[in-house]
Amino acid sequence: MGTIRSWLSLVIVAALAVSSAAAQPPATEAFVTVKGVRLHYLDWGGNGRPLLFLTSLGSNAHQFDALAPKFVDRFRVLALTRRGKEPSDKPASGYDTTTLAEDIKAFLDALHIDRVSLAGYSIAGDEETRFAALFPERVEKLVYLDAAYDRKSGVELSRTPSYPMPIPKFEGPIAETVKGATAADPDYTSVRAPALAFYVIYETPQVPPGTDPFTESKLIAGWPTYGEPFLHAQVNRFRREMKRGRVVELRDTNHVRFLIDPAPQRVVVREMRKFLLDE
């Protein structure tokens, strides 16, 4: 259950989580227009190969204000706000993962970036997997920030009577983005680039706030049979199918806090730097 919460129930909380970056170099805020859609991005500058952060659901590029500057000494660091989230445009369509991956390519083209390493948080994992499959020549490396999940099977699990995980109700572009990600079965076998996946591992069920007592009791009772095996199945699928993949498990944290709290963030930064700088 904690896994499903990690990529669906907490996405809005993740979008609202803000940490101080006062001591970090400020980013340049800018826009590019691709295929008639105005996309917002942040550019922290830096030296080296491009590293592009991709946001979680309902979040914009400022989500990485505290994390991204930790890489400017060795990378040219950027973050993109996907269509549907202000200050990017909110067109009526284009929220399937293929179109979102094409947005990334068009963004890179506009900035004259040939190859890039992608670091996707949460639902952005679907976009970076699709991007790597469609445009392998444009990918240096991939980082999944608690982002490598099969969301379709997660939603199906939540409909199990013995494990009735509450699913948030979204509207507008956010709902369309969730719909697109749920329909996109991640094809790890088509990815040729090296990939590093962080997974938050829960030892106990994480019951969403506001869950009624009856549902909470079923979630707790069903965790050993349904929730915990689902989590480990996701990790094992990535290990099995991603040809050049590596996994880092994070414990004693959650889907929101691991990029904010000092201890897990230090692990993420250390492992990302090691992976991205390994020739």
C-alpha positions in Angstrom: 0.0 0.0 0.0 2.8 2.4 0.8 4.1 2.0 -2.8 0.8 3.0 -4.3 0.6 6.0 -2.0 4.2 6.9 -2.9 3.3 7.5 -6.5 -0.3 8.5 -6.4 -1.7 9.6 -3.1 1.3 11.8 -2.2 1.8 13.5 -5.5 -0.1 16.6 -4.6 1.7 16.8 -1.2 5.0 16.5 -3.1 4.1 19.3 -5.3 3.4 21.6 -2.3 6.5 20.6 -0.4 8.9 23.5 -0.4 12.4 23.6 1.2 14.7 26.5 1.6 17.4 27.1 -1.0 18.6 30.5 0.2 22.2 29.5 0.2 22.1 28.0 -3.3 22.8 29.9 -6.5 19.6 31.2 -8.1 18.2 29.7 -11.3 17.4 31.7 -14.4 13.6 31.4 -15.1 12.7 31.1 -18.8 10.2 29.8 -21.4 10.4 28.0 -24.7 7.5 27.5 -27.1 7.4 24.0 -28.6 4.6 22.9 -31.0 2.6 25.9 -30.0 2.9 25.1 -26.2 4.8 27.5 -23.9 6.9 25.5 -21.5 8.5 26.9 -18.4 12.0 25.9 -17.2 14.7 26.8 -14.8 18.4 26.9 -15.7 21.0 26.9 -12.8 23.9 27.0 -15.3 26.9 24.9 -14.3 29.8 23.2 -16.0 29.6 20.0 -17.8 27.1 17.7 -19.5 23.4 18.6 -19.3 21.3 17.2 -16.5 17.5 17.8 -16.8 15.2 17.3 -13.8 11.5 16.3 -14.6 8.8 17.1 -12.1 6.3 15.0 -10.1 2.5 15.4 -10.7 1.1 18.8 -10.0 4.6 20.4 -9.5 6.7 22.9 -11.4 10.4 23.1 -11.8 10.9 25.0 -8.5 10.4 21.6 -6.9 14.1 21.2 -7.4 15.3 24.5 -6.0 17.2 22.8 -3.1 18.4 19.7 -5.0 19.4 20.8 -8.5 22.2 23.3 -7.4 24.1 20.5 -5.8 25.1 19.4 -9.2 26.2 22.6 -10.9 29.9 22.0 -10.2 29.9 19.1 -12.7 26.8 19.6 -14.8 24.7 22.1 -16.7 21.6 21.8 -14.6 18.0 22.4 -15.8 14.4 21.5 -14.7 11.3 21.5 -17.0 7.7 22.2 -16.0 5.5 19.9 -18.1 2.5 21.1 -20.0 -0.6 21.3 -17.8 1.2 22.9 -14.8 1.6 26.6 -14.4 3.5 28.6 -15.4 3.6 26.3 -18.5 0.6 26.3 -20.8 -2.4 24.1 -20.2 -3.5 22.9 -23.6 -6.6 20.8 -24.0 -4.6 17.7 -25.0 -1.2 16.1 -25.2 -0.9 14.5 -21.8 -0.1 11.0 -23.0 3.4 9.9 -22.3 4.5 9.9 -26.0 3.5 13.5 -26.4 5.2 14.4 -23.1 8.4 12.7 -24.2 8.2 14.6 -27.5 7.9 17.8 -25.5 11.2 16.9 -23.8 12.8 16.4 -27.2 11.5 19.7 -28.5 12.7 21.5 -25.4 16.2 20.0 -25.8 16.1 21.0 -29.5 15.2 24.5 -28.6 18.2 24.8 -26.3 20.5 23.0 -28.8 21.2 20.1 -26.4 22.1 16.9 -28.2 22.4 14.5 -25.3 21.1 14.7 -21.8 20.8 12.8 -18.5 17.3 12.8 -17.1 16.3 12.7 -13.5 12.5 12.1 -13.2 10.6 12.3 -9.9 7.5 10.2 -9.3 5.2 10.2 -12.3 7.9 11.6 -14.5 9.4 8.2 -14.6 6.9 7.2 -17.3 8.0 10.2 -19.5 11.7 9.5 -19.2 11.3 5.8 -20.0 9.3 6.6 -23.1 11.8 9.3 -24.1 14.7 6.8 -23.8 12.8 4.3 -25.9 11.8 6.8 -28.6 15.1 8.8 -28.7 17.9 6.6 -27.5 20.5 8.7 -29.2 19.6 11.7 -27.1 20.0 9.9 -23.7 23.2 9.8 -21.6 21.8 8.3 -18.4 18.5 8.0 -16.5 17.8 8.6 -12.8 14.4 7.5 -11.4 13.6 9.3 -8.2 11.0 6.9 -6.7 9.6 6.9 -10.2 10.0 3.5 -11.8 6.6 1.9 -11.3 3.9 0.2 -13.3 1.0 2.4 -12.5 -1.6 0.4 -14.3 -1.1 -2.7 -12.1 -1.0 -0.4 -9.0 -4.4 1.0 -9.9 -5.7 -2.5 -10.5 -4.4 -3.6 -7.1 -6.2 -0.7 -5.4 -9.5 -2.0 -6.7 -9.0 -5.4 -5.0 -11.8 -5.7 -2.4 -9.4 -7.0 0.2 -7.1 -4.0 -0.4 -9.2 -1.0 -1.2 -6.6 1.7 -1.6 -8.3 5.1 -1.8 -7.5 6.8 -5.2 -7.4 10.6 -5.3 -9.8 12.3 -7.7 -8.1 14.7 -10.1 -9.4 17.0 -12.7 -8.1 18.8 -15.8 -4.5 18.4 -17.0 -3.5 16.6 -13.8 -6.2 13.9 -14.3 -5.2 13.6 -18.0 -1.5 13.2 -17.0 -2.4 10.4 -14.6 -4.6 8.8 -17.2 -1.7 8.8 -19.7 0.8 7.4 -17.2 -1.6 4.7 -16.1 -2.1 3.6 -19.8 1.7 3.5 -20.4 3.2 0.2 -19.3 6.9 1.0 -18.8 9.0 -0.8 -21.4 12.4 -1.0 -19.6 13.6 -3.7 -22.0 13.8 -1.0 -24.8 16.1 1.3 -22.8 19.7 1.1 -23.8 21.1 3.8 -21.5 22.4 3.2 -18.0 19.7 3.7 -15.3 19.7 4.3 -11.6 16.4 3.9 -9.7 15.8 5.0 -6.1 12.9 3.2 -4.4 11.4 4.2 -1.0 10.9 0.9 0.8 8.1 0.8 3.4 8.2 -1.7 6.3 4.6 -0.9 7.3 1.5 0.4 5.4 1.3 4.1 4.9 -2.4 4.9 5.3 -3.5 8.1 3.5 -4.8 10.9 5.8 -8.6 10.9 6.0 -9.0 7.2 5.4 -12.1 5.9 7.2 -11.4 3.3 10.0 -12.9 0.4 8.1 -10.8 0.9 5.0 -7.7 1.6 7.2 -8.2 -1.8 8.9 -8.4 -3.6 5.6 -5.3 -1.8 4.3 -3.3 -2.7 7.4 -4.5 -6.3 7.3 -3.8 -6.6 3.6 -0.3 -5.1 3.6 1.6 -8.4 3.9 -0.5 -10.1 1.2 -1.0 -7.3 -1.3 0.9 -4.1 -0.6 4.4 -5.3 0.4 4.6 -7.9 -2.4 3.5 -5.3 -5.0 6.3 -3.0 -3.8 9.0 -5.7 -4.1 7.6 -6.8 -7.5 8.1 -3.3 -8.9 11.7 -3.3 -7.7 12.4 -6.8 -9.0 10.8 -5.9 -12.4 13.2 -3.0 -12.8 16.2 -5.2 -11.8 15.1 -7.9 -14.3 14.2 -5.8 -17.3 16.4 -2.8 -17.2 19.6 -4.1 -19.0 22.0 -1.6 -17.4 20.0 -0.7 -14.3 20.9 -0.3 -10.7 18.7 0.1 -7.6 19.2 2.1 -4.4 16.7 1.3 -1.7 15.8 4.1 0.8 14.2 3.3 4.2 12.8 5.3 7.1 11.5 8.0 4.8 8.6 8.5 2.3 7.9 9.6 -1.2 7.8 13.3 -0.2 10.5 13.5 2.5 13.4 11.6 0.8 14.2 14.6 -1.4 13.8 17.1 1.4 15.1 15.7 4.6 18.9 15.9 5.0 19.8 12.3 5.6 18.0 10.6 2.6 18.8 13.6 0.4 22.5 13.1 1.1 22.2 9.5 -0.1 20.4 10.6 -3.2 23.0 13.3 -4.1 25.9 11.0 -3.3 24.6 8.1 -5.4 23.5 10.3 -8.3 26.9 11.9 -8.5 28.6 8.6 -8.4 26.4 7.2 -11.1 26.4 10.2 -13.4 30.1 10.8 -13.2 31.1 7.2 -13.7 32.5 6.9 -17.2 
